Amino acid sequence: MKVKSILVAGALTLAMTAPAMAARDYISIVGSSTVYPFATVVAEQFGKTTGSKTPKIESTGSGGGFKLFCGGVGVNYPDITNASRAIKASEMKTCADNGVKDIVEVKIGYDGIVLANSKKVAPLQLTRKDIFLALAKEVPDPKNPGKIIANPYKTWKEINSALPNTKIEVLGPPPTSGTRDAFVELVMDTGAEEFDVIKNLKSTDKARFKKVSQTVREDGAFIEAGENDNLIVQKLEANPNSLGIFGFSYLDQNADKIQGSIIEGQAPTFEAIAEGTYPVSRPLFFYVKKAHVDVIPGMKGYLAEFASKKAWGEDGYLADKGMIPMPAAERENYSDVVASLKTMDMN
Amino acid sequence: MKNIENTGTSLLHPTRQLKRRYRAEKWFQRMGLLAIVLALSFIAFLFFTIFSDGYTAFTQTYIELDVHFAPEVFSQEKLARANYPGLVKGSMRSLFPGVTSRREKKQLYSLISPSAAYRLQELVEADPKIIGTTKKVWVLADDDVDMLMKGKIDRKQDESARRIRDNQLTWIDKLIADGRLEKRFNWTFFTSGDSREPELAGILGAVKGSFLTLLITLSLSFPIGVASAVYLEEFAPENKWTDLIEININNLAAVPSIIFGLLGLAIFINFWGLPRSTPVVGGLVLTLMTLPTIIIAGRASLKSVPPSIREAALGVGASKMQTVTHHVLPLALPGMLTGTIIGMAQALGETAPLLMIGMVAFIVDIPGGITDPSAVLPVQIFLWADSPERAFTEKTAAAIMILLIFLVAMNSFAVFLRKKFEIKW
C-alpha cells in the first residue's frame, strides 16, 4: 500500500513537470566560441526587453557549428550559427545537400587576435615573419635559404637578434578553433610568403605550399591550451617567458595582468584594430536559415536587436564587451541584409 | 634451558630482532597515518582555495539613486517602452553635476549595472502611480565597481592597467562618503538564472535543471536497476548468457562517461527526435550511466541476505515471488539505497556526457518542466570558468561550493542510511 502511494506520488510529480512536447518556441543558436560572448549579450538583452524566451546559445566552435547547422531544415536543427570565419565551400555544399538552401550571411564586427605575455616582462616587438619562423613546422634553412627544413629555432634571439634570449613557448588554440584558423591565415600565411623559396612554391606545388605555410610545429614549442582562455591567462602569469594567442576581449578584461605584443609596429588597441592598422584582425559572422525565420517565434526580433545601433554600433554594448565594430558604411549594408533577409549566393 | 642461556635472551629484555620488528610496525603505522594526513591536506587545500575565492560572491555592491520618474518619459502607452536607461542616466547626472564631457559622462554611467533599468521598469509596472514622484532606489553597481569594493582591483596600480579610472575612483569615494554605496547579501545569486553580466548571474536555472535531470534519472534508474539486480540474483539461471550479461554490466561501469553522451546524441536526439538540451535527454543519458552502479550495488546487497531467510520463507509456504518481494528485498533495500544515492551523487557531478546532447549552453530562463532547455550545475561552473570578466571567478568558486555542499550532503545521507539500517547478521 505504501509502495503504491509512493509510486503514484512519483508519477504525478513527473506528470506535472512534463508539459506537452510542442514545437520549439525558443531560438537555437550554435557556433563559434569567439562570437559566443557577444551573441549571449544580445540574446539576454533581447529576452529582457521584449519578454520573449531568451535564445539558447551553445559554444561548439565554428566548425562544429556549421556541421550542426548544415544538418537540415526543421525544428530539430539549429536556426543560427555563429562563426569567427566565413563559411567554406565544402560546408556550403553540405548545407545544399541537406536541403539548407537559403542562408543569410551577416557580418557583425571584427575581433583582434593578440599574442600576449605577462606584464612582468617587456612587450615583444615582432613581425609576422618572426612569428612564422617561431611557430611553423618547416622553415627555410637559415644557412641555405633555398632549402626548407624542420624548424631548428629554439629561442627568440635565434630568429631575430633584437628579441630576448628566451625559449620559444606559445600557448594557443586547438585545430578545432576558428581562432586557430584565423591566426594561421592572417599571420602564418603572410609571414611565410615573405620567403622567396616558399612564395615560389605557390605557383609550382600548391599542396606543399599550403603544408609549409599552415602547419604548426609539434615539438613542444607550440602548446595547445584548449579553449579555456582564462587558463591561458593564468599560465602566462605563472611563466613570464611564454606567450598566449587569444582574442582581444580577453586582453581587454585582463589588461592589468597581460599585454599584447607589438606586431609590425602596431600595438593591439581598440582604435588600431578598428582602423585596420593592427594587422591581425578578422571579421565575425553569423548565418541564419531563412526558412526558420517565420516558424520560430522571436527570430526577427533577435536579428533586429543584433543589427541595431545600440548593439553593434561604435558606442554599443558589444563594443563595451571587446568587439571591434564595423565602419558605418558596412554596418548600413548589413543592416539592410538583415532587414530584407538577403540570401547568399550558394555557388 | 641451554638455548636460552646461549642466546642471552630473557623475558624482561627484548632481543635486537624483536626491537627491529617493533620499529618496523611503528613505521608501518606512521606511513598509514602519513598517507591519510596527505590525502586530507589535499582536500583541505582544495576547500580552502575554493572558499577563499568564493566567499566574496555572497555579497554584492548596491548604489542608491534618487530617481525622478518624470511624466514626459512615460508619454507612450506601453510602460515597457519608456526610456528607463535614460532615467538612470539622469539620476547619475544629478548626483554629479560637474561631469560634462561626453567621455566622462559615459564613464559615470558605467558605474551602474545595466540591470538598473529593469529594476526601475519593475517598480513602475508594479505601481504606476509613482510616475511624477522622486524615489530613492537601490540598484546594483557594475561588476567592476563590485570588484573594486572587494579588493580584486588594485587601487594603487597605474591607471592604464586598471579597469576603474581615477575619475571613477573619486566618484565612487564620494558615493561611499555620502552613504550611497553599500554591500548587501547577494540574493540574486540564488534567485536568478545565468547572465552575461556577472552581477546578475545566478545558479537557480542550473540548480533547477540539475533537480529535474536527477528526478528523471532516479525515477528511471532505480526501478530498472533494482528489477535487474533482483532478476539476475534470484531468478536467472546460471549459464553462459548470464555470465556474459554480468561481464558486460561490470564493464559498463568503467566506460568513459562521454561515450554515453554520444549514445544519447545518436539514439535519443537523432533517432527518437527528443528535443536537444532538455532534462529528459540528460536524465536518460545519466540513467544509462548510473544503471551499472545500482545493479552492482543491488546484487551485492541481495547476496548479503543469508539463505536461511529465503529457506525459512519457502518453508512457511511462500512462493518464490513472495519470498523475494516480502522478505529478501526489504532486507536488501538499505544497501540498494546506499548504492543509488552514491550513483545519484556521481550523476550530479557529470558534465562530459551532457556536452554531446547540448546541455552546455547559455540558457537564461529558468526551466519550467522537463522539456524546457536547461543547464546543470557542473555545466554552469564550466561556462563561468570560461568567461573573461574578472567577477566570474568568485561566482565560479561560489557555485563550486554549492555543488560540493550538495555532494557532501548526499554522500553523508548515504552513510547515515547505511549505518542506521545496517543489519549485522
Contacts between the chains, C-beta under 8 A, distances in Angstrom:
chain1	res1	chain2	res2	distance
A	10	B	219	5.9
A	13	B	215	7.2
A	14	B	215	7.2
A	14	B	216	7.7
A	14	B	219	6.2
A	14	B	370	7.6
A	16	B	369	8.0
A	17	B	212	6.3
A	17	B	215	7.3
A	17	B	369	4.6
A	17	B	370	5.2
A	18	B	280	7.8
A	18	B	369	5.5
A	18	B	370	5.0
A	18	B	371	6.4
A	19	B	368	7.3
A	19	B	369	4.9
A	19	B	371	6.5
A	21	B	275	6.9
A	21	B	371	5.3
A	24	B	275	6.7
A	26	B	365	7.9
A	26	B	373	6.6
A	28	B	276	7.1
A	33	B	386	8.0
A	36	B	362	7.3
A	37	B	196	7.1
A	37	B	387	7.2
A	37	B	388	6.9
A	40	B	196	5.0
A	40	B	362	4.6
A	41	B	196	4.6
A	43	B	362	7.0
A	43	B	364	7.3
A	44	B	195	6.0
A	44	B	196	5.4
A	44	B	197	7.8
A	44	B	364	5.6
A	47	B	364	5.7
A	47	B	365	7.2
A	48	B	118	6.1
A	49	B	80	7.8
A	51	B	80	7.6
A	53	B	365	5.9
A	54	B	363	7.2
A	54	B	364	3.9
A	54	B	365	5.3
A	56	B	277	6.1
A	56	B	361	5.1
A	56	B	362	7.0
A	56	B	363	5.3
A	56	B	373	4.8
A	57	B	361	6.0
A	57	B	362	4.3
A	58	B	277	7.5
A	58	B	358	5.9
A	58	B	360	6.5
A	58	B	361	4.1
A	58	B	362	7.6
A	59	B	360	7.3
A	59	B	361	7.7
A	59	B	362	7.7
A	59	B	383	8.0
A	59	B	386	7.9
A	76	B	269	7.6
A	76	B	273	6.2
A	76	B	275	8.0
A	76	B	276	7.5
A	119	B	161	7.1
A	227	B	386	7.1
A	228	B	385	6.9
A	228	B	386	5.5
A	229	B	386	7.2
A	229	B	388	6.8
A	230	B	385	6.4
A	230	B	386	6.4
A	230	B	387	7.5
A	230	B	388	7.1
A	230	B	393	7.9
A	249	B	388	5.6
A	250	B	388	5.0
A	252	B	388	7.8
A	253	B	163	7.8
A	253	B	388	4.1
A	253	B	389	6.0
A	253	B	390	6.6
A	254	B	388	7.2
A	254	B	390	7.6
A	255	B	160	7.8
A	255	B	161	5.8
A	255	B	163	7.2
A	256	B	153	7.6
A	256	B	154	7.2
A	256	B	157	6.0
A	256	B	161	4.4
A	256	B	162	6.1
A	256	B	163	7.3
A	315	B	106	7.4
A	317	B	114	7.5
A	320	B	110	7.8
A	321	B	196	7.8
A	322	B	388	7.5
